[in-house]
Amino acid sequence: MSTRTKWSFYRAFTLGWILMLVSGVALAQSVQLYTPYTKISVPPGESIDYTVEVVNFSHAIRDVGISVTGLPKDWDYSLQSGGWTIEQLAVKPDEEKSFKLQVQVPLKIEKGKYTFYVNAAGYSRLPLTVLVSEKGTFKTDFHCDQPNMQGHATSSFTFNTELKNHTVEPQIYSLRSQAPRGWRVIFKPNHKQATSVNVDPNGSKNVSIEITAPTGIKEGTYSIPVQAVNSNTSADLDLEVVITGSYEMELTTPTGLLSTKLTAGETKRIELLVKNTGSTTLKDVELSATNPSKWEVQFDPKEIEAIEAGQSKTVYATLQAYDKAIAGDYVVKMKAKSPEVDSDASFRVSVKTSWWSGALGIVIILAVIGGLGYLFKKYGRR
């Protein structure tokens, strides 16, 4: 073979090789993968949803195999399009087709940078980077946005909490309280009273906690520790209740006697005591009565501006019975009421008729007897 012939052969071979390379590059560039979120930061346990587009720049239909490589161990993913799990997509010329890539970041993971690839087989590769913002742990969170509440002793305190399971397994938590003696603590997962709750992996449940203070509690700040616990993991939450004072009242008499006697049509003045048996000042106390028809009850004073804790105020009630009331026992219900609390006292009133009413009755009876005697004497012999 002559030198000229050899040179022609080498030139043809080189040109063919270059054409093959160019053709291969052109083929590879004819299909590209695209998503705008190529580098994101997430916490452990997060589920990431990507929308990836397959763009066909060629003038022919391309069957594109889709795969994911380079994912760290224990990471899960799925590829879906049109509601189906896919491995390959056909894309028309000069068009694009999208699919969903869902990546599940595990809970037990180190903080750091993780890169993996979405592949269009024989065409292109799309690198995706996930920055895990913190180290993942096998734990439980018990959280309350408002862990402190204030009110008087008879209030009911409701705390809205969230119990989160930071594990890869479902957990059954026992709900407990270490409240001081006398306090009542009720757990209500999803608004239903219970002593335990199921929480899905990396899931959460809302738990309402209703707390009631014991009777006679003093003013002060009280800590109410609660727990969500099982054999694998647990979480503590400290709730705080501030008692501003208890509102309690008693309406009675100096002797404690709640009965009296009264003559029809007459009046009687009764001494009452309004006692503040709570631990905070009672304000704007009003007196009222529920009495028999056509009776009258008046209070002096009708309103009390304030009664200090442990103190009492004297009130006089003036009763006037109906002048035609029949002899017997009647009930007059008296009430002392403030905006926070009230107290009732039922008085038994024994009513007797007046002397004149009795005398009139006797006269009428005698008149009737006399009339009957006259009629019998006049007409009895006929």
VENKADA-V740139 format. One record per residue. N is the residue number from 0. RES is the residue in three letters. SS is DSSP state (hx for helix, st for strand, lp for the rest). D_LAST is the distance of its C-alpha to the last C-alpha in Angstrom with 1 decimal. Layout:
n->(N;N)
res->(RES;RES)
ss->(SS;SS)
d_last->(D_LAST;D_LAST)
This chain:
n->(0;1;2;3;4;5;6;7;8;9;10;11;12;13;14;15;16;17;18;19;20;21;22;23;24;25;26;27;28;29;30;31;32;33;34;35;36;37;38;39;40;41;42;43;44;45;46;47;48;49;50;51;52;53;54;55;56;57;58;59;60;61;62;63;64;65;66;67;68;69;70;71;72;73;74;75;76;77;78;79;80;81;82;83;84;85;86;87;88;89;90;91;92;93;94;95;96;97;98;99;100;101;102;103;104;105;106;107;108;109;110;111;112;113;114;115;116;117;118;119;120;121;122;123;124;125;126;127;128;129;130;131;132;133;134;135;136;137;138;139;140;141;142;143;144;145;146;147;148;149;150;151;152;153;154;155;156;157;158;159;160;161;162;163;164;165;166;167;168;169;170;171;172;173;174;175;176;177;178;179;180;181;182;183;184;185;186;187;188;189;190;191;192;193;194;195;196;197;198;199;200;201;202;203;204;205;206;207;208;209;210;211;212;213;214;215;216;217;218;219;220;221;222;223;224;225;226;227;228;229;230;231;232;233;234;235;236;237;238;239;240;241;242;243;244;245;246;247;248;249;250;251;252;253;254;255;256;257;258;259;260;261;262;263;264;265;266;267;268;269;270;271;272;273;274;275;276;277;278;279;280;281;282;283;284;285;286;287;288;289;290;291;292;293;294;295;296;297;298;299;300;301;302;303;304;305;306;307;308;309;310;311;312;313;314;315;316;317;318;319;320;321;322;323;324;325;326;327;328;329;330;331;332;333;334;335;336;337;338;339;340;341;342;343;344;345;346;347;348;349;350;351;352;353;354;355;356;357;358;359;360;361;362;363;364;365;366;367;368;369;370;371;372;373;374;375;376;377;378;379;380;381)
res->(MET;SER;THR;ARG;THR;LYS;TRP;SER;PHE;TYR;ARG;ALA;PHE;THR;LEU;GLY;TRP;ILE;LEU;MET;LEU;VAL;SER;GLY;VAL;ALA;LEU;ALA;GLN;SER;VAL;GLN;LEU;TYR;THR;PRO;TYR;THR;LYS;ILE;SER;VAL;PRO;PRO;GLY;GLU;SER;ILE;ASP;TYR;THR;VAL;GLU;VAL;VAL;ASN;PHE;SER;HIS;ALA;ILE;ARG;ASP;VAL;GLY;ILE;SER;VAL;THR;GLY;LEU;PRO;LYS;ASP;TRP;ASP;TYR;SER;LEU;GLN;SER;GLY;GLY;TRP;THR;ILE;GLU;GLN;LEU;ALA;VAL;LYS;PRO;ASP;GLU;GLU;LYS;SER;PHE;LYS;LEU;GLN;VAL;GLN;VAL;PRO;LEU;LYS;ILE;GLU;LYS;GLY;LYS;TYR;THR;PHE;TYR;VAL;ASN;ALA;ALA;GLY;TYR;SER;ARG;LEU;PRO;LEU;THR;VAL;LEU;VAL;SER;GLU;LYS;GLY;THR;PHE;LYS;THR;ASP;PHE;HIS;CYS;ASP;GLN;PRO;ASN;MET;GLN;GLY;HIS;ALA;THR;SER;SER;PHE;THR;PHE;ASN;THR;GLU;LEU;LYS;ASN;HIS;THR;VAL;GLU;PRO;GLN;ILE;TYR;SER;LEU;ARG;SER;GLN;ALA;PRO;ARG;GLY;TRP;ARG;VAL;ILE;PHE;LYS;PRO;ASN;HIS;LYS;GLN;ALA;THR;SER;VAL;ASN;VAL;ASP;PRO;ASN;GLY;SER;LYS;ASN;VAL;SER;ILE;GLU;ILE;THR;ALA;PRO;THR;GLY;ILE;LYS;GLU;GLY;THR;TYR;SER;ILE;PRO;VAL;GLN;ALA;VAL;ASN;SER;ASN;THR;SER;ALA;ASP;LEU;ASP;LEU;GLU;VAL;VAL;ILE;THR;GLY;SER;TYR;GLU;MET;GLU;LEU;THR;THR;PRO;THR;GLY;LEU;LEU;SER;THR;LYS;LEU;THR;ALA;GLY;GLU;THR;LYS;ARG;ILE;GLU;LEU;LEU;VAL;LYS;ASN;THR;GLY;SER;THR;THR;LEU;LYS;ASP;VAL;GLU;LEU;SER;ALA;THR;ASN;PRO;SER;LYS;TRP;GLU;VAL;GLN;PHE;ASP;PRO;LYS;GLU;ILE;GLU;ALA;ILE;GLU;ALA;GLY;GLN;SER;LYS;THR;VAL;TYR;ALA;THR;LEU;GLN;ALA;TYR;ASP;LYS;ALA;ILE;ALA;GLY;ASP;TYR;VAL;VAL;LYS;MET;LYS;ALA;LYS;SER;PRO;GLU;VAL;ASP;SER;ASP;ALA;SER;PHE;ARG;VAL;SER;VAL;LYS;THR;SER;TRP;TRP;SER;GLY;ALA;LEU;GLY;ILE;VAL;ILE;ILE;LEU;ALA;VAL;ILE;GLY;GLY;LEU;GLY;TYR;LEU;PHE;LYS;LYS;TYR;GLY;ARG;ARG)
ss->(lp;lp;hx;hx;hx;hx;hx;hx;hx;hx;hx;hx;hx;hx;hx;hx;hx;hx;hx;hx;hx;hx;hx;hx;hx;hx;hx;hx;hx;lp;st;st;st;st;lp;lp;lp;lp;st;st;st;st;lp;lp;lp;lp;st;st;st;st;st;st;st;st;st;st;lp;lp;lp;lp;lp;st;st;st;st;st;st;st;st;lp;lp;lp;lp;lp;lp;st;st;st;st;st;st;lp;lp;st;st;lp;lp;st;st;st;st;lp;lp;lp;lp;st;st;st;st;st;st;st;st;st;lp;lp;lp;lp;lp;lp;lp;st;st;st;st;st;st;st;st;st;lp;lp;lp;st;st;st;st;st;st;st;st;st;lp;lp;lp;lp;lp;lp;st;st;st;st;st;st;lp;lp;lp;st;st;st;st;lp;lp;lp;lp;st;st;st;st;st;st;st;st;st;st;st;lp;lp;lp;lp;st;st;st;st;st;st;st;lp;lp;lp;lp;lp;lp;st;st;st;st;st;st;lp;lp;st;st;lp;lp;st;st;st;st;lp;lp;lp;lp;st;st;st;st;st;st;st;st;st;lp;lp;lp;lp;lp;lp;lp;st;st;st;st;st;st;st;st;st;st;lp;lp;lp;lp;st;st;st;st;st;st;st;st;st;st;lp;lp;lp;lp;lp;st;st;st;st;lp;lp;lp;lp;lp;lp;st;st;st;st;st;lp;lp;lp;st;st;st;st;st;st;st;st;st;st;lp;lp;lp;lp;lp;st;st;st;st;st;st;st;st;st;lp;lp;lp;lp;lp;st;st;st;st;st;lp;lp;st;st;st;st;st;lp;lp;lp;lp;st;st;st;st;st;st;st;st;st;lp;lp;lp;lp;lp;lp;lp;st;st;st;st;st;st;st;st;st;st;lp;lp;lp;lp;st;st;st;st;st;st;st;st;st;st;st;lp;lp;hx;hx;hx;hx;hx;hx;hx;hx;hx;hx;hx;hx;hx;hx;hx;hx;hx;hx;hx;hx;hx;hx;hx;hx;hx;lp;lp;lp)
d_last->(182.8;184.2;182.9;181.6;179.7;178.2;177.1;175.4;173.6;172.3;171.2;169.3;167.7;166.7;165.2;163.2;161.9;160.9;159.2;157.2;156.1;155.1;153.3;151.5;150.4;149.3;147.3;145.7;144.8;143.4;140.1;138.5;135.3;133.3;130.3;129.7;128.6;131.7;131.1;127.6;126.1;123.1;121.4;121.6;119.3;119.3;119.3;121.7;121.4;124.6;125.1;128.7;130.4;133.3;135.4;138.0;140.8;142.9;143.0;142.0;139.0;139.0;137.3;136.7;136.0;133.6;133.7;133.1;135.6;136.1;132.4;132.2;130.9;127.2;126.7;124.9;125.2;124.1;125.6;123.2;123.4;120.9;118.6;121.5;123.6;127.1;130.8;132.5;131.9;133.6;134.2;135.3;138.3;137.8;134.2;132.2;129.6;127.4;125.9;123.7;125.2;122.7;124.1;122.1;123.4;122.7;120.8;123.5;126.4;128.8;128.9;131.7;133.2;133.0;134.9;134.6;135.7;134.2;136.9;137.6;140.0;143.5;142.5;141.1;139.4;136.7;136.5;133.1;132.6;129.5;129.3;126.9;125.6;124.8;125.2;122.6;120.8;118.4;115.4;111.8;110.4;106.9;106.5;103.8;104.4;101.9;102.0;100.4;96.8;94.8;91.1;88.4;87.5;84.5;86.6;87.7;91.5;92.8;96.6;98.2;101.2;103.9;105.4;108.8;110.8;114.5;115.6;116.8;114.1;110.3;108.7;105.4;104.5;102.0;100.1;99.8;98.8;100.1;97.3;96.5;93.7;90.2;91.3;90.0;92.6;91.7;94.4;93.6;96.5;95.7;92.2;91.2;90.8;93.6;96.0;99.1;100.6;103.3;106.0;108.7;112.4;113.2;109.5;106.7;102.9;100.5;98.4;95.5;95.0;91.6;91.7;88.8;89.3;87.7;84.7;85.8;89.3;91.3;93.2;96.6;98.8;98.4;100.8;99.4;102.2;101.6;103.9;104.7;106.7;108.1;111.1;113.5;112.6;110.1;109.2;107.5;105.5;104.3;101.2;100.1;96.7;96.3;93.0;92.2;89.3;85.9;82.7;79.8;76.8;73.8;70.7;69.0;68.1;70.2;68.3;67.7;64.0;62.1;58.5;56.7;53.2;51.7;48.6;47.2;48.8;51.6;55.2;57.6;61.4;63.0;66.7;68.4;71.9;73.8;76.6;79.8;80.6;83.3;87.0;87.2;85.6;82.3;82.1;79.5;76.4;73.1;69.6;66.5;63.0;60.4;57.0;53.3;51.9;51.7;53.5;56.8;60.0;63.1;66.5;69.1;71.7;70.7;74.3;77.0;80.6;82.2;81.7;84.8;85.2;83.6;81.8;78.2;76.4;73.2;70.5;67.1;64.0;61.1;57.7;54.7;51.4;48.9;46.4;43.5;45.0;42.6;43.6;46.1;49.8;51.8;55.5;58.0;61.3;64.3;67.8;71.3;73.7;77.4;79.5;80.6;77.7;74.1;71.6;67.8;65.4;61.8;59.6;56.2;53.9;50.8;48.3;45.5;43.0;43.5;41.8;40.1;38.7;37.3;35.8;34.2;32.7;31.3;29.8;28.1;26.7;25.4;23.9;22.0;20.7;19.7;17.9;15.9;15.1;14.0;11.6;10.2;10.0;8.5;5.7;5.7;3.8;0.0)
